[in-house]
Amino acid sequence: MLKVQKIETFYGNIKALKGISIEVARGEIVALIGSNGAGKTTLLNTISGILKTRQGKILLEGNDIANLPPYRIVERGVSQVPEGRQVFAKFTVIENLKAGGYRLRKTHQYKENMERAFTYFPVLRDRANQLAGTLSGGEQQMLAMARGLMASPQIMLLDEPSLGLAPIIVQEIFRIIEELNEREITFLLVEQNAYMALEISNRAYILQVGEIALEGESKRLRDNEEVKKKYMGE
């Protein structure tokens, strides 16, 4: 479904991604793991068009989307849920959701997506008229994911969904990710909790300083002694 081929992304003169290649098949959850500064968020931002790549291709179902404007990439079925949630704090919950579905506002899909968001995240229905900035961290994460769903994505780029959340909330967030995946959505997941990421995903890539250091089936990587020591604290 998604094939990234040897992309290079720079911050000024600093090469942040050094010829990275990854693949995500339809229906998979693929995890990106690595230390801070490894290039995980940079990779997601390059796929979604926020950052430009100087070299390489990003193929979505065979079509190159590299360096298209972000809204064009959203139109093609890619939705990103950013690190730190980044909800519109002074908007209500319903206004945040409307913003996520803006391009579909005149279609029948718009109302269907709104109902789908409330079905997966029922707490948001109860908070519909509450300012997003007054929600708990877990509720804001749910809102960020629901806002992403409003765009009718085929693939979601999730950046650190467990960051700063209590363990019980993390379990609920990952349960919803699994449910969405089983029913309809492919995921490319950046996650600092390596254990959870490898538990939920089919395959994973481990990034080090802008390059792929390891890749493979998540179960195999969970059993890798180097991965256990460096990323799982075992």
PEZITA-V769538 format. One record per backbone hydrogen bond with DSSP energy under -0.5 kcal/mol. NH is the residue of the N-H (numbers start at 1). CO is the residue of the C=O. E is the energy in kcal/mol with one decimal. If there is no record, write none. Layout:
# PEZITA-V769538
NH_CO_E, NH_CO_E
This chain:
# PEZITA-V769538
2_24_-2.4, 3_59_-2.8, 4_22_-2.9, 5_3_-0.5, 5_57_-3.2, 6_4_-0.6, 7_20_-2.3, 8_55_-1.7, 9_17_-0.8, 10_52_-0.5, 11_14_-2.8, 12_10_-0.6, 14_11_-2.1, 15_13_-0.6, 16_9_-2.3, 16_14_-0.8, 17_9_-1.9, 18_210_-2.9, 19_7_-1.3, 19_17_-0.7, 20_7_-1.7, 22_4_-1.2, 24_2_-2.7, 28_25_-2.0, 30_187_-2.5, 31_203_-2.3, 32_189_-3.3, 33_205_-2.7, 35_207_-0.5, 38_35_-1.9, 43_39_-2.1, 44_40_-1.9, 45_41_-2.9, 46_42_-1.8, 47_43_-2.3, 48_44_-2.3, 49_46_-0.8, 50_45_-1.5, 51_45_-2.0, 54_8_-2.9, 55_8_-0.9, 57_5_-1.7, 59_3_-3.3, 60_58_-0.6, 60_63_-3.0, 61_1_-3.3, 61_59_-0.6, 63_60_-1.8, 65_58_-3.3, 65_63_-0.5, 68_65_-2.0, 72_69_-1.0, 73_69_-1.6, 74_70_-2.3, 75_71_-1.9, 76_72_-1.0, 77_74_-1.9, 78_73_-1.5, 79_77_-0.5, 79_155_-2.2, 81_157_-3.1, 82_80_-0.6, 85_82_-1.5, 86_84_-2.9, 89_87_-1.2, 91_88_-1.9, 93_127_-0.6, 93_130_-1.6, 94_128_-2.6, 96_92_-2.2, 97_93_-2.1, 98_94_-2.3, 99_95_-2.0, 100_96_-1.8, 101_97_-1.5, 102_99_-1.2, 104_101_-1.7, 105_102_-1.5, 107_104_-2.5, 110_104_-0.6, 110_107_-1.0, 111_107_-0.6, 112_108_-1.4, 113_109_-2.8, 114_110_-2.0, 115_111_-2.2, 116_112_-2.3, 117_113_-2.5, 118_114_-1.9, 119_115_-1.8, 120_116_-2.3, 121_117_-2.0, 124_121_-1.9, 125_121_-0.5, 125_122_-0.9, 126_122_-1.2, 127_123_-1.0, 128_125_-1.1, 130_127_-2.5, 132_91_-3.1, 133_89_-2.3, 134_131_-1.8, 135_132_-1.5, 140_136_-2.5, 141_137_-2.1, 142_138_-2.1, 143_139_-2.3, 144_140_-2.6, 145_141_-2.2, 146_142_-2.7, 147_143_-2.9, 148_144_-1.7, 149_145_-1.9, 150_146_-1.2, 151_148_-1.2, 152_149_-2.1, 154_77_-2.4, 155_77_-2.3, 156_186_-2.7, 157_79_-3.0, 158_156_-0.8, 158_188_-2.2, 159_81_-2.2, 159_157_-0.5, 160_158_-0.7, 160_190_-2.6, 161_190_-0.5, 163_160_-1.3, 165_162_-2.0, 169_166_-0.8, 170_166_-2.3, 171_167_-2.2, 172_168_-1.3, 173_169_-2.6, 174_170_-2.5, 175_171_-1.9, 176_172_-2.1, 177_173_-2.1, 178_174_-2.2, 179_175_-2.1, 180_176_-2.9, 181_177_-2.4, 182_178_-2.4, 183_179_-1.7, 184_180_-3.1, 185_180_-2.5, 186_154_-2.2, 187_28_-2.4, 188_156_-2.5, 189_30_-3.2, 189_187_-0.5, 190_158_-3.4, 190_188_-0.5, 191_32_-1.5, 191_189_-0.5, 194_192_-1.5, 194_231_-0.5, 197_193_-2.6, 198_194_-2.6, 199_195_-1.6, 200_196_-2.1, 201_197_-1.7, 202_29_-3.0, 203_29_-1.2, 204_216_-2.5, 205_31_-2.6, 206_214_-3.0, 207_33_-3.1, 207_205_-0.6, 208_211_-2.8, 210_38_-2.8, 211_208_-1.2, 213_206_-3.3, 213_211_-0.6, 214_206_-1.3, 216_204_-1.8, 218_202_-1.9, 221_217_-2.2, 222_218_-2.3, 223_219_-1.1, 224_221_-1.0, 228_224_-2.6, 229_225_-2.3, 230_226_-2.6, 231_227_-2.6, 232_227_-0.9, 232_228_-1.0, 234_228_-2.5
